[in-house]
Amino acid sequence: MANRTLPPSSEDPQHPPDSKWIELLLQVGDTTENAIDRLKKNFSRRFKPDEPLQIVPYRGFANRDNVYLMGRVLEYSKPQDTDTESLWNTLSASYQRFETDEVPGINVKATLAGQSYHTTTDSEGYYTFNLVAGLIENREPTSAAGTEYSVEISLPTASHRCSNVNATVVRPNSDAHFGVISDIDDTVLLTKATSLLQMMRLTLMSSSKTRVAFEGVSAFYRALHNDKNPFFYVSSSPWNLYEFLDDFMQLKGIVAGPILLRDFGIDRTKFIAGEHKAHKLAQITKVLECYPDLPFILIGDSGQKDPEIYAQCVKDYPGRILAIYIRNASDKDEQQALTQRLAALRADNVPMLLVANTLEAAEHAAEAGYITTDSIASIRIDKNHDKLTNKIESNADQQSIHGLLRD
């Protein structure tokens, strides 16, 4: 086997014909990325030792024992002008989201309930805390939706370069009936992730104000939330889009919750070459294990392996999944395999519905008692309103693009 050679037309399932080239490109890309990062860091340390830094905290979540909290430390970048909505500003903001100068190896302190915890940022500037929550487990709920904790994040060795920030951590109350884990791309936010060109156009040429949410999603999620049931969002989008997605959800009135994304990079463990299924399954597993006594509803679309990922969750966590709602984004060739998967899950007494729109999912949720029947009317109104708004915003977006090309 060591000296085996294959003719050019042969296919080895373990080593596809192009795998060596892909491996080489990944190695070159990874090496180049690391070399550029080292040069930038050495330059900053030598010529900009007192340049301001910024902490970007991500919304965390907790149970009665632990607090999970993550964020990133970056070199300060002046915010873009979001008041003036133009395609040039949008492109500039998109570039700035991905052209970040991370700060590795810096000490980060989290202060919670009078206790201090320390960690160090990794090579990409990310910090992660897994804190013991016993000191705060008896705190009174700060809202009907759960207990919110404010965790102060600071840089003790660079306090003169960065202001402290407060990160929000949410722990569901004991009266939550279930949790919801939702995909984002083509489930909440129109992304067209199955088409690379269309996805890139929407990502680079649209702002959080002009991006389109699926009709009725906001009202449906509010009905599921019911001021007590926690929401979690899982996506294979990079962490660079966190603030964009958080702003988008606030602007569209979509229920807030921890947004679990992944790192962007060239090596095989990251965004460009990373494994979509493994990432999403790992994040969903983390949430399910954080709340072992809470059942969940899973919401996604058929375009990026969500049915397969969610089916694995049903297998791994029997009795924990109440229902699965899948927005149909498949072509005709994929329908048969998807229909078979739906039938297999129904045999496990877990309804997985392939729906054309939000209203279909809401009607099933009302029949199952996950939302009130009264909320259907508001979801229908919200759906019609969103449809009109999306049409207006889509036309405006097209006009902006045509204007840029014309200029």
C-alpha positions as CSV (number, residue, x, y, z in Angstrom):
1,M,0.0,0.0,0.0
2,A,2.9,2.4,0.7
3,N,4.0,2.5,-2.9
4,R,0.6,2.3,-4.5
5,T,0.0,4.6,-7.4
6,L,-3.3,5.5,-9.0
7,P,-3.9,6.4,-12.7
8,P,-5.1,10.0,-13.2
9,S,-8.7,8.9,-13.8
10,S,-9.0,6.8,-10.7
11,E,-10.8,8.0,-7.6
12,D,-9.7,7.1,-4.1
13,P,-12.6,7.8,-1.7
14,Q,-10.2,8.5,1.2
15,H,-8.0,10.8,-0.9
16,P,-9.9,12.6,-3.7
17,P,-7.8,13.6,-6.8
18,D,-7.6,17.2,-5.8
19,S,-7.0,16.6,-2.1
20,K,-3.2,17.1,-2.3
21,W,-3.6,20.4,-4.0
22,I,-6.2,21.5,-1.5
23,E,-4.0,20.4,1.4
24,L,-1.1,22.3,-0.1
25,L,-3.2,25.5,-0.6
26,L,-4.4,25.3,3.0
27,Q,-0.9,24.9,4.3
28,V,0.3,27.9,2.2
29,G,-2.7,30.0,3.2
30,D,-2.3,29.1,6.9
31,T,1.4,29.9,6.8
32,T,0.9,33.1,5.0
33,E,-1.9,34.2,7.4
34,N,0.3,33.5,10.4
35,A,3.3,35.3,8.9
36,I,1.2,38.4,8.2
37,D,-0.3,38.3,11.7
38,R,3.2,38.2,13.2
39,L,4.4,41.1,11.1
40,K,1.4,43.2,12.1
41,K,1.8,42.4,15.8
42,N,5.5,43.1,15.8
43,F,4.8,46.4,14.0
44,S,2.1,47.4,16.6
45,R,4.3,46.5,19.6
46,R,7.2,48.5,18.2
47,F,5.6,51.6,16.7
48,K,2.1,51.7,18.3
49,P,2.6,50.5,21.9
50,D,-0.1,52.8,23.3
51,E,-2.7,52.5,20.5
52,P,-6.2,52.1,22.0
53,L,-7.8,48.7,22.2
54,Q,-11.5,47.6,22.2
55,I,-13.3,44.7,23.9
56,V,-16.1,43.1,21.9
57,P,-18.2,41.1,24.4
58,Y,-20.6,38.4,23.1
59,R,-23.9,37.6,24.9
60,G,-23.3,34.7,27.3
61,F,-25.6,32.1,28.9
62,A,-25.7,30.3,32.2
63,N,-27.4,27.5,34.2
64,R,-27.3,27.1,38.0
65,D,-23.7,25.9,37.9
66,N,-21.8,27.6,35.2
67,V,-21.6,30.8,33.1
68,Y,-20.3,30.6,29.5
69,L,-18.9,33.8,28.2
70,M,-16.9,34.7,25.2
71,G,-15.6,37.8,23.4
72,R,-12.7,39.3,21.5
73,V,-10.0,41.9,22.0
74,L,-9.1,44.0,18.9
75,E,-7.1,47.1,18.1
76,Y,-9.5,50.0,18.2
77,S,-11.2,50.9,14.9
78,K,-13.3,54.0,14.4
79,P,-17.0,53.1,14.0
80,Q,-18.5,53.6,10.5
81,D,-21.1,56.3,9.9
82,T,-24.3,54.3,10.1
83,D,-26.5,57.4,9.9
84,T,-25.7,57.9,6.3
85,E,-27.0,54.9,4.4
86,S,-25.0,54.6,1.2
87,L,-23.5,51.6,-0.7
88,W,-19.9,53.0,-0.2
89,N,-20.5,53.2,3.6
90,T,-21.9,49.7,3.6
91,L,-18.9,48.3,1.6
92,S,-16.5,50.1,3.9
93,A,-18.3,48.7,7.0
94,S,-18.2,45.2,5.5
95,Y,-14.5,45.5,4.9
96,Q,-13.9,46.8,8.4
97,R,-15.8,43.8,9.9
98,F,-13.3,41.4,8.3
99,E,-10.1,43.5,8.4
100,T,-9.7,43.3,12.2
101,D,-6.4,43.5,14.1
102,E,-6.8,41.0,16.9
103,V,-4.8,41.2,20.1
104,P,-3.4,37.8,21.2
105,G,-1.9,36.8,24.5
106,I,-3.4,39.6,26.6
107,N,-4.8,39.1,30.1
108,V,-8.6,39.5,30.3
109,K,-10.4,39.9,33.7
110,A,-14.1,39.1,34.3
111,T,-15.7,40.4,37.5
112,L,-18.9,38.7,38.6
113,A,-20.6,39.0,42.0
114,G,-17.4,40.5,43.5
115,Q,-15.2,37.6,42.3
116,S,-12.5,38.1,39.6
117,Y,-11.6,35.5,37.0
118,H,-8.7,35.7,34.5
119,T,-7.9,34.3,31.2
120,T,-5.7,35.1,28.1
121,T,-6.8,35.7,24.6
122,D,-5.8,33.1,22.0
123,S,-3.9,33.7,18.7
124,E,-7.0,35.3,17.1
125,G,-7.8,37.6,20.1
126,Y,-10.7,35.5,21.5
127,Y,-11.2,35.0,25.2
128,T,-13.5,32.4,26.8
129,F,-14.7,32.1,30.4
130,N,-16.4,29.1,32.0
131,L,-17.3,30.5,35.4
132,V,-18.8,28.8,38.5
133,A,-22.2,30.4,39.0
134,G,-22.8,29.2,42.5
135,L,-22.3,32.7,44.0
136,I,-25.1,34.1,41.9
137,E,-27.6,31.3,41.7
138,N,-29.9,32.8,44.2
139,R,-30.2,36.2,42.5
140,E,-33.7,37.3,41.8
141,P,-34.9,37.3,38.2
142,T,-34.3,40.7,36.5
143,S,-37.1,40.1,34.0
144,A,-39.8,37.6,33.2
145,A,-37.6,36.2,30.5
146,G,-34.8,35.2,32.8
147,T,-32.1,36.5,35.1
148,E,-29.6,38.7,33.4
149,Y,-26.1,39.1,34.8
150,S,-23.8,41.9,34.0
151,V,-20.2,40.8,33.9
152,E,-17.5,43.5,33.8
153,I,-14.7,42.7,31.3
154,S,-11.4,44.5,31.6
155,L,-7.8,44.4,30.5
156,P,-5.8,44.7,33.7
157,T,-2.4,45.0,32.0
158,A,-3.6,47.5,29.4
159,S,-6.2,49.5,31.4
160,H,-4.8,52.8,30.0
161,R,-5.5,51.6,26.4
162,C,-9.1,50.3,26.8
163,S,-12.3,51.1,28.7
164,N,-14.0,48.4,30.7
165,V,-17.2,46.9,29.2
166,N,-20.2,45.0,30.5
167,A,-21.1,41.7,29.0
168,T,-24.7,40.3,29.4
169,V,-25.3,36.7,30.5
170,V,-28.8,35.2,30.6
171,R,-30.0,32.3,32.7
172,P,-33.5,31.0,31.9
173,N,-36.0,31.0,34.8
174,S,-37.4,27.8,36.2
175,D,-40.8,28.4,34.6
176,A,-39.4,28.1,31.1
177,H,-41.4,25.4,29.2
178,F,-38.9,24.8,26.5
179,G,-36.0,26.4,24.7
180,V,-35.6,27.3,21.0
181,I,-32.4,26.8,18.9
182,S,-32.6,28.6,15.6
183,D,-30.4,28.7,12.6
184,I,-29.8,32.2,11.2
185,D,-28.9,32.0,7.5
186,D,-32.0,31.5,5.3
187,T,-34.0,30.8,8.5
188,V,-34.2,34.3,10.1
189,L,-32.1,36.3,7.7
190,L,-32.3,36.1,3.9
191,T,-28.8,35.0,3.0
192,K,-29.1,32.7,0.0
193,A,-26.3,30.7,1.4
194,T,-26.7,28.0,-1.3
195,S,-25.5,30.5,-3.9
196,L,-22.0,31.8,-3.1
197,L,-22.3,34.9,-5.4
198,Q,-25.7,35.9,-4.1
199,M,-24.6,35.3,-0.5
200,M,-21.4,37.5,-1.0
201,R,-23.5,40.3,-2.6
202,L,-25.9,40.4,0.3
203,T,-23.1,40.2,2.9
204,L,-20.9,42.9,1.4
205,M,-23.5,45.3,-0.1
206,S,-26.2,45.3,2.5
207,S,-26.3,46.8,6.0
208,S,-28.2,45.6,9.1
209,K,-30.9,48.2,8.2
210,T,-31.5,47.0,4.7
211,R,-31.1,43.2,5.1
212,V,-34.3,41.3,4.8
213,A,-35.8,39.1,7.5
214,F,-38.2,36.3,6.6
215,E,-41.8,37.3,6.8
216,G,-43.5,36.7,10.2
217,V,-40.3,35.5,11.9
218,S,-40.3,38.3,14.5
219,A,-43.9,37.7,15.6
220,F,-43.5,33.9,15.6
221,Y,-40.4,34.0,17.7
222,R,-42.0,36.4,20.2
223,A,-44.9,34.0,20.5
224,L,-42.6,31.0,21.1
225,H,-40.5,33.1,23.6
226,N,-43.6,34.1,25.6
227,D,-41.4,36.2,27.9
228,K,-39.9,33.1,29.4
229,N,-38.6,30.5,26.9
230,P,-34.9,31.1,26.0
231,F,-33.6,31.5,22.5
232,F,-30.2,30.5,21.1
233,Y,-28.9,31.2,17.6
234,V,-26.4,28.9,15.8
235,S,-24.7,29.8,12.5
236,S,-21.6,28.9,10.6
237,S,-21.1,32.6,9.9
238,P,-17.8,34.1,11.3
239,W,-17.7,35.9,14.6
240,N,-16.8,39.0,12.6
241,L,-20.5,39.3,11.8
242,Y,-21.6,39.2,15.4
243,E,-22.3,42.9,15.9
244,F,-24.0,43.1,12.5
245,L,-26.3,40.2,13.4
246,D,-27.0,41.6,16.8
247,D,-27.9,45.0,15.3
248,F,-30.1,43.3,12.7
249,M,-32.1,41.4,15.3
250,Q,-32.6,44.5,17.4
251,L,-33.8,46.5,14.4
252,K,-36.2,43.8,13.2
253,G,-37.6,43.1,16.7
254,I,-36.3,39.5,16.8
255,V,-36.0,37.8,20.2
256,A,-32.5,38.3,21.6
257,G,-30.4,35.4,22.6
258,P,-26.8,34.1,22.6
259,I,-25.5,34.0,19.0
260,L,-23.0,31.1,18.5
261,L,-20.8,31.6,15.5
262,R,-17.3,30.4,14.5
263,D,-13.8,31.7,13.7
264,F,-12.9,32.9,10.2
265,G,-9.7,31.8,8.7
266,I,-7.8,29.8,6.1
267,D,-6.9,26.7,8.0
268,R,-9.2,23.6,7.9
269,T,-10.7,24.2,11.4
270,K,-12.1,27.6,10.5
271,F,-14.7,29.3,8.3
272,I,-13.3,28.9,4.8
273,A,-12.3,25.2,5.1
274,G,-14.0,24.2,8.3
275,E,-16.7,21.6,8.7
276,H,-20.2,23.2,8.8
277,K,-22.0,20.2,10.3
278,A,-19.4,19.6,13.0
279,H,-19.5,23.2,14.2
280,K,-23.3,23.5,14.3
281,L,-23.7,20.1,16.0
282,A,-21.1,21.0,18.6
283,Q,-22.8,24.3,19.5
284,I,-26.2,22.8,19.7
285,T,-24.8,20.0,21.9
286,K,-23.3,22.6,24.2
287,V,-26.7,24.3,24.7
288,L,-28.6,21.0,25.2
289,E,-26.1,19.8,27.8
290,C,-26.2,23.2,29.6
291,Y,-30.0,22.7,30.2
292,P,-30.5,18.9,30.6
293,D,-34.0,19.3,32.0
294,L,-35.3,21.6,29.2
295,P,-36.8,20.3,26.0
296,F,-36.1,22.2,22.8
297,I,-37.6,23.2,19.5
298,L,-35.2,23.4,16.6
299,I,-35.7,25.7,13.6
300,G,-33.6,25.8,10.4
301,D,-33.7,25.5,6.6
302,S,-33.1,22.7,4.2
303,G,-30.2,24.3,2.3
304,Q,-27.3,23.7,4.7
305,K,-27.7,20.3,6.3
306,D,-30.0,21.4,9.1
307,P,-32.3,18.4,8.7
308,E,-29.3,16.0,9.0
309,I,-27.8,17.9,12.0
310,Y,-31.2,18.1,13.8
311,A,-31.8,14.4,13.1
312,Q,-28.5,13.6,14.9
313,C,-29.7,15.7,17.9
314,V,-32.9,13.6,18.1
315,K,-30.7,10.4,18.1
316,D,-28.2,11.7,20.6
317,Y,-30.8,13.3,23.0
318,P,-33.9,11.1,22.9
319,G,-37.0,12.8,24.4
320,R,-35.4,16.3,24.4
321,I,-36.6,17.6,21.0
322,L,-40.3,18.6,20.8
323,A,-40.5,19.6,17.2
324,I,-38.3,20.6,14.2
325,Y,-39.3,23.3,11.7
326,I,-37.4,23.4,8.4
327,R,-37.8,26.2,5.9
328,N,-37.9,24.6,2.5
329,A,-34.9,25.8,0.4
330,S,-34.2,22.6,-1.5
331,D,-34.4,21.9,-5.2
332,K,-36.4,19.0,-6.6
333,D,-33.5,16.6,-6.7
334,E,-33.1,16.9,-2.9
335,Q,-36.8,16.6,-2.0
336,Q,-36.9,12.8,-2.0
337,A,-34.0,12.3,0.4
338,L,-35.4,15.1,2.6
339,T,-38.9,13.5,2.6
340,Q,-37.4,10.2,3.7
341,R,-35.6,11.9,6.6
342,L,-38.8,13.6,7.7
343,A,-40.7,10.3,7.7
344,A,-37.9,8.6,9.8
345,L,-38.1,11.4,12.4
346,R,-41.9,11.1,12.6
347,A,-41.4,7.4,13.3
348,D,-39.4,8.6,16.4
349,N,-42.4,10.7,17.4
350,V,-40.6,13.9,16.7
351,P,-42.4,16.0,14.1
352,M,-40.1,17.5,11.5
353,L,-42.1,19.8,9.3
354,L,-40.9,21.1,5.9
355,V,-42.6,24.5,5.6
356,A,-42.9,27.0,2.9
357,N,-43.3,30.0,5.2
358,T,-43.4,31.0,8.9
359,L,-47.2,30.8,9.1
360,E,-47.1,27.1,8.4
361,A,-44.7,26.5,11.3
362,A,-46.8,28.8,13.6
363,E,-50.0,26.9,12.8
364,H,-48.4,23.6,13.9
365,A,-46.9,25.2,17.0
366,A,-50.4,26.5,17.9
367,E,-51.9,23.1,17.4
368,A,-49.2,21.5,19.6
369,G,-49.7,24.2,22.3
370,Y,-46.3,25.8,22.0
371,I,-47.8,29.2,21.2
372,T,-51.3,30.5,21.8
373,T,-53.9,30.4,19.0
374,D,-54.4,34.1,19.5
375,S,-50.9,34.8,18.3
376,I,-51.6,33.4,14.8
377,A,-53.5,36.6,13.8
378,S,-50.5,38.8,14.8
379,I,-48.1,36.5,13.0
380,R,-50.3,36.7,9.9
381,I,-50.3,40.6,10.1
382,D,-46.6,40.7,10.8
383,K,-46.0,38.4,7.8
384,N,-47.9,40.7,5.4
385,H,-46.2,43.8,6.8
386,D,-42.8,42.2,6.4
387,K,-43.5,41.1,2.9
388,L,-44.3,44.7,1.9
389,T,-41.3,46.1,3.8
390,N,-39.0,43.6,2.3
391,K,-40.2,44.4,-1.2
392,I,-39.5,48.1,-0.7
393,E,-36.1,47.5,0.8
394,S,-35.1,45.0,-1.9
395,N,-36.0,47.6,-4.6
396,A,-34.0,50.3,-2.8
397,D,-31.0,47.9,-2.5
398,Q,-31.2,47.1,-6.2
399,Q,-31.3,50.8,-7.1
400,S,-28.2,51.5,-4.9
401,I,-26.3,48.8,-6.6
402,H,-27.2,50.0,-10.1
403,G,-26.3,53.5,-9.1
404,L,-22.9,52.4,-7.9
405,L,-22.2,50.5,-11.1
406,R,-23.5,53.5,-13.2
407,D,-21.2,55.9,-11.4
